[in-house]
């Protein structure tokens, strides 16, 4: 069975790479994959390209005995097959084609009554040809070679015997872990009971060491039960370790955990989701709740680009998303947007709705329409823009701008959603922290106005490619603090452009430089737009290179194809124990590569047609580097020369001699460790006073007195 899954954007990207037309638009239809080796009763493939007016034909074919070739594609079935063909439109430029076997795969027998059973274990072996046609003309073909075996059903029911696994707290999984072959002798496994004495003699000196070979660790010498009464020193009863001998060496020599007995439960249980608990006060990243203790949701894009209808809205997390849908008919009226939201202080705020009509529909509609369907005029919601006003740990107001438009269906609609958090009523300047930057907040850039001496806001952007992947239709997204990111798009270039390399380099550099119109960047997340001390200049790394201005062989070197934004940040102080991160410097650099027209990559040779476009990639990236301002003090001459006291460089660490009595010991509460340490000191003193050394001292004292 062959399966493929991908998003709509990937379909278009594959289509553009495979085949380019003369006008640079979407390519002709092609199957992805175009050849499948199937071993199951279900087969699927994708038809990518201009799929309007496409019909499918399925036939079973055979290769020619003389030439060994497969017959050409035909829009009329050559022969009847045992497969059912179905298709489903995915997006606007792809169709999912499915084939399902309509017969049984059970092996025939005397006792079976299945009409379409398999006479032999190799049940089905044939070659299928699927043709994509437009007006009885084949446009693409899919070749499938099937080799499917029958399903053998056991005569007896499965055994109910269960393997009893011992409790892992006290004993290992097996007494001989290297015994991996049941009923056979495993080489070098001396604990294998299947090995005879003659066979063991062949590798008795090469047994597997350690626990895997069945050699568990012996009782340590510091175990209280390891020493006999004859060899015990005077101090041994006070310093030996008491631990159960059943402890597994895999769990540690000082394991003292409780035994947990597994409880039987049904297999494949569904995960029981707990009810959401609304927070008392909102914090950044917390989900916002409605009056009914449900998540406040807005459709958003997942990490795979899919549209999630009921995605929770996180506090202080701005986002923009778009969901592409194919409208066959006029949709039902949307739900009431006036929802009661918990403000985070125990009160309620109601969403207020502002209606507007879209003037330009190019951002929302696609040109692809189904010519078979009857058109209808509908009033459709094309965009919802939420503005959430917040203060401290709560919400003060919420407004949503609902944009509607009168469109003709069926059509592909790109509905847009966004959520923007605004502090108080200030909508002109959005902060990214106070005072330090917060992660996932936009980096604030600016341009100095020489007339007013006031800094105007200017963004630092990255690419956000559109559906066709071209830079001309790509949108921009701001660079987020602390998030390293890379994005790119495609620029169409012809052989005629390659003859003027200097102009090509300048054009590409201007396109990339347009991502960062700012010349200044704010060092703090809440800058003062009238104070230059809160800003630093953005430096540009210039590469001196002398390259030819023109080229005649369709190649241009030193083309600036990558824009890299390098941000250095550090921590300067803290507010209420929270470190505050500031930007120290920003540098922009260009990475140059060589562009070359590839000949013979499509139906038309681009090297022979100087006006034929070929796409070349350009990318942009941002990297954040931590540069701590507070460095470690220089090491003294004593710490450099006398390294025997360095705990990091020696096995014996004298400063840690009394480690259990210090605050760094976390194995038990400090009070218990201190009490046990004092008791141990008392026993040492008592042993010294009452033991052999004190008795010898008293005898020597008495002898000296006499």
C-alpha positions in Angstrom: 0.0 0.0 0.0 1.4 3.4 -1.0 0.4 6.6 0.8 1.4 10.2 0.5 0.3 13.2 2.6 1.4 16.8 2.3 0.0 20.3 2.6 -1.4 22.5 -0.2 1.7 24.7 -0.3 4.0 21.6 -0.8 1.9 20.5 -3.7 2.4 23.8 -5.5 6.2 23.9 -4.7 6.6 20.4 -6.1 4.7 21.3 -9.2 6.8 24.4 -9.8 10.1 22.5 -9.4 9.0 19.6 -11.7 7.7 21.6 -14.8 7.7 25.3 -15.7 5.6 26.7 -18.4 6.7 29.5 -20.7 4.7 32.1 -18.9 5.9 31.1 -15.4 2.5 30.0 -14.2 1.5 26.7 -12.6 2.7 23.7 -14.5 0.7 21.0 -16.3 -0.8 18.1 -14.3 1.5 15.3 -13.1 1.0 12.4 -10.7 3.1 12.3 -7.5 4.3 9.6 -7.4 4.0 8.5 -11.0 5.0 4.9 -10.4 3.9 2.8 -7.4 4.7 -0.8 -6.3 1.6 -1.8 -4.3 1.4 -4.8 -1.9 -2.0 -3.9 -0.3 -5.6 -3.5 -1.3 -5.5 0.4 -1.0 -3.5 2.7 -3.2 -3.3 6.5 -3.3 -1.5 9.1 -5.3 -1.8 12.9 -5.9 -2.5 14.7 -9.2 -0.8 18.1 -9.0 -1.2 21.1 -11.3 -4.1 22.7 -13.2 -6.8 20.1 -12.2 -9.8 21.9 -13.6 -11.9 19.7 -16.0 -9.9 16.5 -15.2 -11.4 13.1 -15.6 -9.8 9.7 -14.9 -9.7 6.3 -16.7 -8.5 3.0 -15.2 -7.4 -0.1 -17.1 -5.4 -3.2 -16.6 -2.5 -3.4 -19.1 0.3 -5.8 -20.0 3.7 -5.3 -21.5 4.5 -6.1 -25.1 6.2 -9.5 -25.6 8.4 -8.0 -28.4 9.5 -4.7 -26.9 8.6 -5.0 -23.2 7.0 -1.6 -23.2 3.7 -0.5 -21.6 0.9 0.7 -23.9 0.4 4.5 -24.1 -2.1 6.3 -22.0 -5.7 6.1 -23.1 -8.9 7.8 -21.9 -10.9 4.7 -22.7 -10.5 1.7 -20.4 -8.6 -1.1 -22.1 -10.1 -3.8 -19.9 -12.2 -4.3 -16.8 -10.3 -4.3 -13.5 -11.0 -5.5 -10.0 -10.4 -2.0 -8.6 -12.7 0.9 -7.7 -11.3 4.3 -8.6 -12.3 7.5 -6.7 -10.9 11.0 -6.4 -11.1 13.9 -4.0 -10.1 17.6 -4.6 -7.4 18.7 -2.2 -6.9 22.5 -2.2 -7.2 24.1 -5.6 -4.3 22.5 -7.5 -4.3 18.9 -6.3 -6.6 15.8 -6.5 -6.2 12.8 -4.3 -6.7 9.6 -6.4 -7.6 6.4 -4.5 -7.9 2.8 -5.7 -9.6 0.1 -3.6 -9.7 -3.6 -4.4 -13.2 -4.9 -4.6 -12.6 -8.6 -4.0 -11.6 -10.8 -1.0 -8.0 -11.7 -0.1 -8.9 -14.8 1.9 -7.1 -18.0 0.8 -9.5 -20.6 -0.6 -10.1 -23.9 1.2 -12.5 -26.8 1.4 -14.4 -25.3 4.3 -14.6 -21.7 3.0 -17.6 -20.3 1.1 -16.0 -17.0 0.0 -16.9 -16.5 -3.7 -13.8 -14.3 -4.6 -11.2 -16.2 -2.6 -7.5 -16.5 -3.6 -6.6 -19.8 -5.3 -2.8 -19.3 -4.6 -0.8 -17.4 -1.9 0.2 -14.9 -4.6 -3.4 -13.7 -5.0 -3.1 -10.8 -7.4 -0.3 -9.7 -9.8 -1.1 -7.2 -12.5 -0.2 -3.8 -13.9 -2.7 -0.9 -13.7 -2.7 2.3 -15.7 -4.5 5.4 -14.5 -4.9 8.2 -17.0 -5.8 11.8 -16.3 -7.8 13.2 -19.3 -9.1 16.5 -20.5 -11.6 16.3 -23.3 -10.6 12.7 -24.1 -7.0 13.7 -24.3 -4.5 12.1 -21.8 -2.5 14.6 -19.8 -0.7 12.4 -17.2 -0.5 8.7 -16.4 0.0 6.7 -13.2 1.6 3.2 -13.5 0.9 0.8 -10.7 2.4 -2.7 -10.4 0.5 -4.8 -7.8 1.8 -7.9 -6.1 -0.7 -8.8 -3.3 -0.6 -12.0 -1.2 -3.6 -13.7 0.3 -4.4 -13.2 4.0 -3.9 -16.5 5.9 -6.3 -16.7 8.9 -5.2 -19.1 11.7 -7.4 -22.1 12.3 -7.1 -22.0 16.1 -8.0 -19.0 18.3 -5.0 -17.1 19.8 -3.6 -18.4 23.0 -4.7 -16.7 26.2 -1.4 -17.5 28.1 0.3 -14.4 29.3 3.9 -13.8 30.1 4.4 -13.0 33.8 7.0 -10.2 34.1 8.6 -10.1 37.6 8.5 -6.9 39.7 11.3 -4.7 38.4 11.9 -3.1 41.8 13.5 -6.2 43.3 14.7 -8.4 40.4 15.8 -8.0 36.8 13.8 -8.9 33.8 15.6 -12.2 33.4 18.2 -14.1 35.2 20.1 -14.5 31.9 19.5 -11.4 29.8 21.8 -12.7 27.0 19.5 -15.7 26.4 17.8 -14.2 23.4 17.2 -17.4 21.3 14.6 -19.8 22.9 15.5 -23.4 22.7 19.0 -22.7 21.3 22.4 -22.0 22.8 23.5 -18.4 22.4 27.3 -18.0 21.8 29.2 -16.5 24.7 26.1 -16.6 26.9 27.5 -18.8 29.8 24.2 -18.5 31.8 22.1 -20.0 28.9 20.5 -23.2 30.2 20.3 -24.6 26.7 24.1 -24.8 26.4 25.6 -28.2 27.2 28.9 -28.6 29.0 30.7 -29.5 25.7 29.4 -26.3 24.0 30.2 -24.2 27.1 33.8 -25.4 26.9 34.2 -23.7 23.5 33.7 -20.2 24.9 34.1 -20.5 28.6 36.9 -18.0 28.7 34.9 -15.5 26.4 31.7 -15.1 28.4 29.8 -11.9 28.1 30.7 -9.7 31.1 28.5 -7.6 33.3 24.7 -7.9 34.0 23.9 -8.7 30.4 25.8 -11.9 30.7 24.2 -12.8 34.0 27.1 -11.6 36.1 25.4 -9.3 38.7 27.4 -7.2 41.0 28.6 -8.9 44.2 27.7 -7.5 47.6 29.8 -4.3 48.1 32.5 -4.3 50.8 30.8 -1.4 52.6 27.6 -3.4 53.0 26.9 -4.2 56.7 26.4 -7.9 55.8 29.6 -8.1 53.8 32.1 -8.3 56.7 32.3 -11.0 59.2 32.8 -10.4 62.9 36.4 -11.5 62.8 37.5 -8.9 60.2 35.3 -6.0 61.3 37.4 -2.9 62.4 36.3 -0.9 65.4 34.7 1.8 63.2 32.8 -0.5 60.8 29.4 -0.7 62.7 29.1 3.1 62.6 30.0 3.6 58.9 28.7 0.5 57.1 25.7 0.8 54.8 22.5 -1.1 55.4 20.6 -1.8 52.1 18.3 -4.6 51.0 20.1 -7.3 49.0 17.1 -7.6 46.7 18.0 -4.2 45.2 18.7 -4.4 41.5 22.1 -3.0 40.4 20.2 -1.3 37.5 18.2 0.7 40.0 21.2 1.8 42.2 22.8 0.5 45.4 20.8 2.9 47.6 17.4 2.5 46.1 14.6 2.8 48.7 11.4 3.1 46.7 8.0 1.7 47.3 6.6 -1.3 45.4 3.9 -0.4 42.9 1.7 -3.3 41.8 0.3 -2.8 38.3 -3.5 -2.7 38.1 -5.2 -4.4 35.1 -6.9 -2.0 32.8 -8.4 -2.3 29.2 -6.0 -1.7 26.4 -6.2 1.2 24.0 -8.0 3.4 26.5 -8.9 6.9 25.3 -7.1 9.6 27.2 -9.3 11.2 29.8 -9.0 15.0 29.3 -9.5 17.0 32.5 -11.7 20.1 32.4 -9.9 23.3 31.8 -9.2 25.3 35.0 -9.5 29.1 34.5 -6.6 31.0 36.1 -7.2 33.6 38.8 -5.1 36.2 36.9 -3.9 35.9 33.3 -0.2 35.5 32.7 1.6 35.6 29.3 0.8 32.3 27.5 -2.3 31.4 29.6 -5.4 30.5 27.6 -8.3 33.0 27.7 -11.7 31.7 29.0 -15.3 32.6 28.3 -18.0 33.1 30.9 -18.9 29.4 30.6 -15.4 28.3 31.6 -14.6 27.3 27.9 -11.6 28.3 25.9 -12.0 31.5 23.8 -11.0 30.2 20.4 -10.1 31.7 17.0 -9.2 29.7 13.9 -5.4 29.5 13.7 -2.7 27.7 11.6 -1.0 24.7 13.1 2.7 23.9 12.8 2.0 21.9 9.6 0.1 24.9 8.1 -3.3 23.3 8.6 -6.3 25.3 9.8 -7.4 24.5 13.4 -10.9 25.8 13.9 -11.1 25.7 17.7 -7.6 27.0 18.7 -7.4 28.7 22.1 -6.2 32.3 22.2 -3.2 32.8 24.5 -2.9 35.9 26.7 -0.4 38.5 25.2 0.3 36.3 22.2 -0.4 38.1 18.9 -0.9 36.0 15.7 -2.1 36.2 12.2 -3.6 33.2 10.3 -5.5 32.4 7.1 -7.7 29.4 6.3 -8.3 28.4 2.7 -11.7 26.8 2.0 -13.5 25.9 -1.2 -17.1 27.3 -1.0 -19.5 25.2 -3.1 -22.5 27.2 -1.9 -23.5 30.1 0.2 -22.4 29.4 3.9 -24.8 29.6 6.8 -24.7 32.8 8.9 -21.8 32.9 11.3 -22.2 32.5 15.0 -22.7 35.5 17.3 -19.4 37.2 17.9 -20.6 39.0 21.0 -19.1 36.6 23.5 -18.7 37.2 27.3 -15.0 36.8 28.2 -13.5 36.6 31.7 -11.3 39.6 32.3 -8.9 37.9 34.8 -10.1 39.9 37.8 -13.4 38.2 38.4 -15.4 40.3 36.0 -16.7 39.9 32.4 -15.9 41.8 29.2 -18.1 41.5 26.1 -16.7 41.5 22.6 -17.9 44.5 20.6 -18.3 44.0 16.8 -17.5 46.6 14.2 -18.6 45.8 10.6 -16.9 46.9 7.4 -17.0 45.9 3.7 -13.9 44.8 1.8 -12.9 47.0 -1.1 -10.1 44.8 -2.6 -10.9 41.1 -2.8 -7.5 40.0 -4.2 -6.3 39.0 -0.7 -9.2 36.7 -0.1 -10.2 35.1 -3.4 -8.6 32.8 -6.0 -9.1 32.8 -9.7 -9.8 29.1 -9.8 -13.5 28.3 -10.3 -15.3 25.1 -11.1 -16.9 25.7 -14.6 -19.5 23.0 -14.0 -21.1 24.5 -11.0 -23.8 27.2 -11.2 -22.5 30.5 -9.8 -24.3 32.2 -6.8 -23.9 35.6 -5.1 -23.3 35.5 -1.4 -22.4 37.8 1.5 -19.4 36.1 3.2 -17.2 37.0 6.2 -13.7 37.2 4.8 -11.7 38.5 7.8 -12.0 38.8 11.6 -9.5 41.1 13.3 -9.6 41.0 17.1 -8.1 43.8 19.3 -7.7 42.8 23.0 -6.9 45.7 25.4 -5.1 44.6 28.5 -3.7 46.1 31.7 -1.6 44.3 34.3 -3.0 40.8 34.5 -6.3 41.2 32.9 -8.4 42.4 29.9 -10.2 45.7 29.8 -12.0 45.5 26.4 -12.2 43.4 23.3 -13.3 44.5 19.8 -13.5 42.6 16.6 -13.6 44.0 13.1 -15.7 41.8 10.9 -15.0 42.3 7.2 -17.6 41.0 4.7 -17.8 40.9 0.9 -20.2 40.0 -1.8 -18.6 37.1 -3.8 -19.6 34.6 -6.4 -19.4 30.9 -5.4 -18.1 28.3 -6.0 -14.7 29.8 -5.3 -11.6 29.3 -3.1 -11.8 31.7 -0.2 -8.8 32.6 2.0 -10.4 33.8 5.2 -8.0 35.8 7.5 -7.9 35.9 11.3 -5.7 38.0 13.6 -5.5 38.8 17.3 -3.6 41.9 18.6 -3.0 42.8 22.3 -2.9 46.5 23.1 -1.9 47.9 26.4 -4.5 50.3 27.7 -5.8 52.6 24.9 -2.4 53.1 23.2 -2.7 51.8 19.7 0.1 53.8 18.0 3.1 52.3 19.7 3.2 48.6 20.7 5.7 47.6 23.3 7.8 44.4 23.3 8.6 44.4 27.1 9.0 46.7 30.1 11.8 47.5 30.2 13.6 44.3 28.8 12.5 42.5 25.7 10.1 39.5 26.1 10.6 36.4 24.0 8.4 36.1 20.9 7.8 39.9 20.8 8.8 41.9 17.7 12.2 43.6 17.6 11.5 47.4 17.5 13.2 49.3 14.7 13.2 52.9 13.9 14.2 55.7 11.5 15.3 59.1 12.7 13.3 62.0 11.3 15.9 64.8 10.7 13.2 67.5 10.8 11.5 66.7 14.1 14.3 64.7 15.8 11.7 62.0 16.6 12.3 58.4 15.8 9.6 56.8 13.6 8.8 53.1 13.9 10.2 50.8 11.2 10.0 47.1 11.2 12.7 44.4 10.9 11.1 41.8 8.7 11.5 38.3 7.3 9.8 36.7 4.3 6.5 34.9 4.7 6.0 33.2 1.3 2.6 33.0 -0.4 1.0 30.1 -2.3 3.1 30.4 -5.4 6.4 30.9 -3.5 7.4 34.1 -5.4 8.8 37.1 -3.7 6.4 39.4 -5.6 3.4 37.8 -3.8 5.2 37.0 -0.5 4.1 38.8 2.7 6.4 40.1 5.5 6.4 39.1 9.1 8.4 40.8 11.9 11.5 39.3 13.5 10.6 38.0 17.0 13.0 38.5 19.8 14.8 35.3 20.9 13.5 33.2 18.0 16.0 32.2 15.4 14.2 31.8 12.1 14.9 31.4 8.3 12.6 31.9 5.4 12.8 32.5 1.7 11.0 32.9 -1.6 11.7 32.7 -5.4 12.7 35.4 -7.9 12.2 34.7 -11.6 15.2 35.5 -13.8 15.7 35.1 -17.5 18.7 34.7 -19.7 18.3 38.3 -20.7 18.7 39.4 -17.1 21.9 37.3 -16.8 23.6 39.4 -19.4 23.5 42.4 -17.0 25.0 41.0 -13.8 25.6 44.3 -12.1 22.0 45.4 -12.5 20.8 41.9 -11.3 23.0 42.1 -8.2 21.7 45.6 -7.4 18.0 44.5 -7.9 18.4 41.5 -5.7 20.2 43.5 -3.0 17.4 46.2 -3.0 14.8 43.5 -2.6 16.6 42.0 0.4 17.4 45.4 1.9 13.7 46.2 1.7 13.1 43.7 4.5 15.0 46.0 7.0 14.1 49.6 6.3 15.1 50.5 9.8 18.4 52.2 10.6 18.1 52.0 14.4 17.0 49.3 16.8 15.6 49.9 20.3 17.8 48.5 23.1 14.7 48.1 25.4 11.2 46.7 24.9 9.6 50.0 25.8 11.8 52.7 24.2 11.5 56.5 24.3 11.1 57.7 20.7 12.5 61.1 21.6 15.7 59.8 23.3 18.5 58.5 21.1 20.2 56.9 24.1 17.6 54.1 24.0 18.6 53.2 20.4 21.7 51.7 18.7 22.6 51.9 15.0 22.2 48.9 12.7 25.5 48.2 11.1 25.9 46.6 7.6 28.8 44.3 6.8 30.1 45.2 3.4 32.0 42.7 1.3 34.5 44.1 -1.2 34.4 42.1 -4.4 35.1 43.0 -8.0 33.0 41.0 -10.3 32.3 41.4 -14.1 29.4 43.6 -14.9 28.1 41.4 -17.8 28.0 37.8 -18.7 27.4 35.9 -21.9 27.1 32.3 -20.7 24.0 32.7 -18.5 25.9 32.9 -15.2 26.3 35.7 -12.7 28.6 35.4 -9.7 28.5 37.3 -6.3 24.7 37.7 -6.3 23.6 38.6 -2.7 21.0 35.9 -2.2 20.9 35.7 1.6 20.2 38.5 4.1 21.3 37.6 7.7 20.3 39.7 10.7 22.6 39.0 13.7 21.4 40.4 17.1 23.5 40.5 20.2 21.6 40.6 23.4 22.5 40.5 27.1 21.1 40.8 30.6 21.3 44.1 32.4 19.9 43.9 35.9 16.6 42.5 37.0 13.1 43.8 38.1 11.6 42.0 41.0 14.0 39.1 40.5 13.2 38.7 36.8 16.3 39.3 34.5 15.8 42.0 31.9 17.2 41.3 28.4 18.4 44.2 26.2 19.7 44.4 22.7 23.4 45.5 22.4 24.0 45.5 18.7 22.5 44.5 15.3 24.5 43.6 12.2 23.2 42.9 8.7 25.2 40.9 6.3 24.7 39.5 2.8 25.9 36.1 1.6 26.7 35.9 -2.1 26.2 32.9 -4.4 26.5 32.2 -8.1 23.3 32.0 -10.3 23.4 29.9 -13.5 20.7 29.2 -16.0 20.0 25.5 -16.2 19.5 24.4 -19.7 16.9 21.7 -20.6 15.0 21.7 -17.3 11.5 22.0 -19.0 9.7 21.5 -22.2 11.5 24.6 -23.6 15.2 25.1 -23.3 15.7 28.4 -21.3 19.1 28.8 -22.8 17.6 29.2 -26.3 14.7 31.5 -25.3 16.2 34.6 -23.6 12.7 35.6 -22.3 11.9 32.3 -20.5 12.0 32.8 -16.7 13.7 30.4 -14.3 13.2 30.7 -10.5 16.1 31.3 -8.1 15.8 31.2 -4.3 16.6 34.1 -2.0 16.5 33.7 1.8 16.5 35.8 5.0 17.4 34.7 8.5 17.8 36.2 12.0 20.0 34.8 14.8 20.1 35.9 18.5 23.4 35.5 20.4 23.6 35.9 24.2 26.5 38.2 25.2 26.6 38.5 29.0 27.8 41.8 30.2 28.8 40.5 33.7 31.8 38.3 33.2 33.5 36.1 35.8 36.2 37.8 37.9 39.8 36.9 36.8 41.3 33.9 38.6 43.9 34.8 41.3 47.5 33.5 41.3 46.6 31.2 44.2 43.8 29.5 42.3 46.0 29.1 39.2 49.1 27.6 41.0 47.5 25.6 43.8 45.2 23.3 41.8 45.2 20.5 44.4 42.3 22.2 46.1 40.3 22.5 42.8 37.3 20.2 43.0 36.8 20.2 39.2 40.4 19.0 38.5 41.0 16.4 41.3 39.4 13.3 42.5 40.0 14.3 46.2 38.2 17.6 47.1 39.1 18.8 50.5 36.5 21.7 50.6 33.8 19.0 50.3 35.0 16.9 53.2 32.0 18.0 55.2 29.6 18.0 52.3 26.7 16.3 54.1 26.7 19.1 56.6 26.6 21.9 54.0 23.6 23.5 52.3 24.7 21.9 48.9 23.6 18.4 50.1 20.0 17.9 48.9 19.6 14.2 49.5 17.5 14.9 52.6 16.3 17.9 54.6 19.1 20.1 56.0 17.8 19.7 59.6 17.9 15.9 59.4 21.4 15.9 57.8 22.7 18.2 60.6 21.2 16.1 63.3 22.7 12.9 61.9 26.0 14.6 61.5 26.0 15.7 65.2 25.1 12.3 66.3 27.9 10.8 64.2 30.4 13.3 65.8 29.1 12.3 69.3 29.7 8.6 68.5 33.3 9.4 67.3 34.0 11.3 70.5 32.5 8.5 72.6 34.5 5.8 70.7 37.7 7.8 71.2 37.0 8.2 74.9 35.9 4.7 75.6 37.9 2.8 73.0 41.4 1.5 72.7 43.2 4.7 72.0 41.9 6.4 75.1 42.7 3.3 77.2 46.3 3.4 76.0 46.6 7.1 76.7 45.4 6.5 80.3 47.8 3.7 80.8 50.7 5.8 79.5 49.6 8.6 81.8 49.4 6.4 84.8 52.8 4.9 84.0 54.3 8.3 83.7 52.8 9.4 87.0 54.3 6.5 88.8 
